[in-house]
Amino acid sequence: MNIDFLNEIETRMPEFSKAQKLIAHYILEHYEKAAFMTAARLGATVGVSESTVVRFAFELGCDGYPQLQKGLQEIIRNRLTSVQRMEITNDQIGRSNVVSKVLSMDIERIKHTMEELDTRNFEEAVKKIIHANHIYIIGVRSAASLAGFLQFYFNHIFANVHLINTTSTSEMFEQLFRITSEDVLIPISFPRYSQRTLKAAKYARNKGADVIALTDCAASPLASVANISLLARSDMASFVDSLVAPLSVLNALVVAVGLEKQNEISQTYAQLEHIWDEYNVYEKTEEESFHV
């Protein structure tokens, strides 16, 4: 069910009880905070019981409070400013035991990603990548680290990998203009979604290329353009983008592709080991030096 809860709350305000109006007013004025509150915390904040908050969610047509919470998160997914995200970080995490809280939140994101990832889409993505003439990858701002990770390992597997790496929209199209229906583009973007990445995805689809998007949800503008979407949780309860779950999905993608091309990769790494050894690319431990 896809409901604009803010509009629904405004429309139905006159029919709410006094307690429900307290909840409604708070959500309308502070929806970016309410979206990350438990029912108990929202109730305590406005001065009503947890059960009243749950009944309010049912009144709006939800199956329960989590659906209302998720709906609010969808609304704000691309609206939050860095200042608002900083305020949420302070509310959600505070300043005590930060490392434990952040790691626990990241564990939950990976769990949710495992539950929600479409394995058929994943397998189809692996096939298309393996059979592509050229593989293009784009990710900007915080997603640039993910794009760089994928390009680094794909370069060991394929000879046809192109990382779109520019801050200029015109240069981006110059790097993409040879893309064809025999190629694949892997755009990576999470809230707040990059317009440049979205433009690249639209251009690639118009040229007939397969677009395999790594993004956070089906409502992402990138998912609406791609013909294959790999969804990974990147919730916004922090001013820092959590890229743990997306990185895990990319890690799985590299491993799956590698297993399909295992013989070729073994030969490649055998040659690379000689090069790395000859040119002292990696520091050797005492044990390794002894055996050499």
Buried (B, 14 or more C-beta within 10 A) or exposed (E): EEBEBBEBBEEEEEEBBEBBBBBBBBBBEBBBBBBBBEBBBBBBBBEBEBEBBBBBBEBBEBEEBEBBBBBBBBBBBBEBEEEBBBBBBEEBBEEEEEEEEBEEBBEEBBEBBBEEBBEEBBEBBBBBBBEBEBBBBBBBBBBBBBBEBBBEBBBEBBEEBBBBBBEEEEEBBEBBEEBEEEBBBBBBBBBBBBEBBBBBBBBBBEBEBBBBBBBBBEEBBBBBBBBBBBBBBBBBBBBEBBBBBBBBBBEBBBEBBBEBEEEEBEEBEEEEEEEEEEEEEEEEEEEEEEEE
